[in-house]
C-alpha cells in the first residue's frame, strides 16, 4: 500500500504477474494502467463512468474501459489503483501570467488601473528579467500541477524563460508572443516583440509540450499598425490571438473617447474577431457584442476571481453560453487573484453564472468542468490533443480523491468536483503519460529549492520597492 488514497502500486511488474504465461501472451503490453472509482471523460458530454480504467501507452490514452476488461486486456508496466478517486482531464488554465507569482500579495485591494500603473508596471520595470520569469514560472508550475492543472496559456515577457520552466516541470504550456507598444526590458518596440516571439516559436515548435499564441496585451496598449501585423501572422501561421478585452468599463470609455468605437468594434474592423480570438475577461459586453463573438466563433477566457478582486465586474457567462460562445476558464496571475487554483475558478464561475443571471440552471457542474478542460483546449486549437479522456489523445490526467470524510456522501462525483472538492484533494497528475505528481509528491520539481528562490525574490522586490 502507498499513500494518496488507498493506492496500490504494482510498479515494474504490473497485472501480468497475476496471470499464467499463456494468458500473459495474449495481453497487450502498455506503460500504465490507472484503475479508478470514477472516470469523467468530458467527451461525450455528461458522461460518468464507474469502475473504469485508463490505459496509457507512449504518452497517449490507449483506451478508457471497464476495469475488469482492462485487467484481462492489458499487461501494464505500472499499475495504479485509486479506489476513492475520480479521473478527469488535466485542467487547462486559459489565461495566466505565471511569473507574476513572485508578486503575489504585493498590491492588494486596488482597482485595475491603479494596480497596474502605480504598482505592477513600476515593479516590472525594475525587476523583470529572464531570471525573474524562470523563477516565477517554475513556482507557478508547482502550484498549478499540484492543483491538477496540466496546461497553461501564458502571457508574459521573456517567454523563452517560461518555456524552460514549463519543460523542467513537465507541464504543457501555450506560450504567448507578447506585443505591446511601449518598450520593456524584454523588447524595444512592437516589431522587436514580434521578431523575438516568432524566433522562439521557430526554435521550439517541435517540443511536444509547447504551443504558441500571439499575445497583444490589450486594445489600449497596442496600436492599429501592430494589430494589422498580428492579423497577418495569425492567418499565415494558424495561431490563436490571446488578448485582454473589455476588462473594465473605464477601458471601454477610454477607447470610445479616443476612436469613437468600443474596443471590440475596433478589433472587428481590424479583422481580429474570429475563431482565433481568445478574449480574456470580456466582462462588459452588450447583447450585440455577445452575438458578435458567437457569430465569429471567438472564445472567452473567463477569470472570475481576478475580475472580482479588481472590482472589474462580473462577465455575462450565462448569456455567452446560451449564445454558443466557447467559454474557458483562467486564473489570471497570482498578483491579482491570488491563487492559481482552477477548482476555485470552476466553483466561482458556476455560482456567479447562477447569481448574475437569476437562473439556478446556468452553468451546471458538467458545463463548468468542460469549461476548465475541453473548452480551453478548443480555444487554443488543441482539442484534438488534450481536453478530454479519449483514446488517441495525450494522457493528461488529474486524479482527485473523494474519499475523505468532508466529501461524503458522493451522489454525483462531478457535482463534488465543482462544489465540494478542492485542489487539496488532487493526489496524482499525469502529463503526456508522465507521472509528474505522484501521491502528492513532485516528480521533477524540488519544493525546498522553489521556496528558497521565492524568498530571495521577495527580498529583492520588497527592498527595492
Buried (B, 14 or more C-beta within 10 A) or exposed (E): EEEBBBBEBBEEBBBBEEBEEEEBEEBEEBBBBBBBBBBBBBBEEEBBBEBBBBBBBEBBBBBBBBBEEBBEBBBBBBBBBBBBBBBBBBBBBBBBBBBBBBBBEBBEEBEBBEBBEEBBBEBBEEBBBBEBBBBBBBBBBBBBBBBBBBBBBBBBBBBBBBBBBBBBBBBBBBBBBBBBBEEBBBBEBBEBBBEBBBEBBEEBEEBEBBBBBBBBBBBBBBEEEBBEBBBEBBEEEEBBBBBBBBBBEBBBEBBBEEBEBBBBBBBBEBBBBBEBBBBBBBBBBEEEBBBBBBEBBBBBBBBBBBBBBBEBBBBBBBBBBBBEBBBBBBBBBBBBBBBBBBBBBBBBBBBBBBEBBEEEEBBBBBBBBBBBBBBBBBBBBBBEBBBBBBEEBBBBBBBBBBBEEEBEEBEBBBBBBBBBBBBBBBBBBBBBBBBBBBBBBBBBBEEEEBEEBBEEBBEBBEEEE
